[in-house]
C-alpha cells in the first residue's frame, strides 16, 4: 500500500499551496481520505493523476477561444 501524505506533505511534494489543495478537495477535484474533522490524507499517485486531469488552460488559450466565439457571434449577426 502506498504511503499516505497529509496536506502539508502533499503541498510540498506538488508545489501547490495548502489553501489551493483545500479548495480542490472542497470542489471534489482531488481524492482525499478524511479520518477526522481536520485529518486529510492523500495518496500521491491518485492526487497527481487528478491534478493532471484538472489543468487550467493558459490565458493565451482562453483568449483565443474567446476571440473565436466573438467572431462567430459577429458572423452570425451579419448573416
C-alpha positions as CSV (number, residue, x, y, z in Angstrom):
1,X,0.0,0.0,0.0
2,X,1.2,3.5,-0.9
3,X,2.2,5.8,2.0
4,X,-0.4,8.4,2.8
5,X,0.6,12.1,2.9
6,X,-1.0,14.8,4.9
7,X,-2.0,18.2,3.4
8,X,1.3,19.8,4.3
9,X,3.4,17.0,2.8
10,X,1.4,16.9,-0.4
11,X,1.6,20.6,-0.7
12,X,5.4,20.4,-0.6
13,X,5.5,17.5,-3.0
14,X,3.2,19.1,-5.5
15,X,4.3,22.7,-5.1
16,X,0.6,23.7,-4.7
17,X,-0.4,25.9,-1.7
18,X,-2.3,24.3,1.1
19,X,-5.2,26.7,0.6
20,X,-5.5,25.7,-3.1
21,X,-5.4,22.0,-2.1
22,X,-8.3,22.6,0.3
23,X,-10.2,24.3,-2.5
24,X,-9.6,21.4,-4.8
25,X,-10.8,19.0,-2.1
26,X,-13.9,21.0,-1.4
27,X,-14.8,21.0,-5.1
28,X,-14.2,17.3,-5.3
29,X,-11.4,17.5,-7.9
30,X,-8.7,15.6,-5.9
31,X,-9.4,12.4,-4.0
32,X,-8.9,12.6,-0.2
33,X,-9.2,10.3,2.8
34,X,-10.8,12.0,5.7
35,X,-10.2,10.4,9.1
36,X,-11.4,13.2,11.3
37,X,-12.5,16.8,11.4
38,X,-9.2,18.2,10.1
39,X,-7.3,15.0,9.2
40,X,-7.0,14.8,5.4
41,X,-4.7,12.3,3.8
42,X,-3.7,11.8,0.2
43,X,-2.3,9.0,-2.0
44,X,0.3,10.8,-4.0
45,X,-0.3,8.8,-7.2
46,X,-4.0,9.5,-7.2
47,X,-3.5,13.1,-6.2
48,X,-1.1,13.8,-9.1
49,X,-3.3,11.9,-11.6
50,X,-6.3,14.1,-10.6
51,X,-4.2,17.3,-10.9
52,X,-3.1,16.3,-14.3
53,X,-6.7,15.9,-15.4
54,X,-7.5,19.3,-13.9
55,X,-5.2,21.5,-15.9
56,X,-6.3,25.1,-16.4
57,X,-5.6,26.4,-19.9
58,X,-3.2,29.3,-20.1
59,X,-4.6,32.8,-20.5
60,X,-3.5,32.9,-24.2
61,X,-5.6,29.7,-24.9
62,X,-8.6,31.2,-23.2
63,X,-8.2,34.5,-25.1
64,X,-8.0,32.6,-28.4
65,X,-11.2,30.7,-27.6
66,X,-13.0,33.9,-26.5
67,X,-11.9,35.7,-29.8
68,X,-13.2,32.8,-31.8
69,X,-16.5,32.9,-30.0
70,X,-16.8,36.7,-30.6
71,X,-16.0,36.3,-34.2
72,X,-18.6,33.5,-34.6
73,X,-21.2,35.7,-32.8
74,X,-20.4,38.7,-35.1
75,X,-20.6,36.5,-38.2
76,X,-24.0,35.1,-37.2
77,X,-25.3,38.6,-36.6
78,X,-24.1,39.8,-40.0
79,X,-25.9,36.9,-41.8
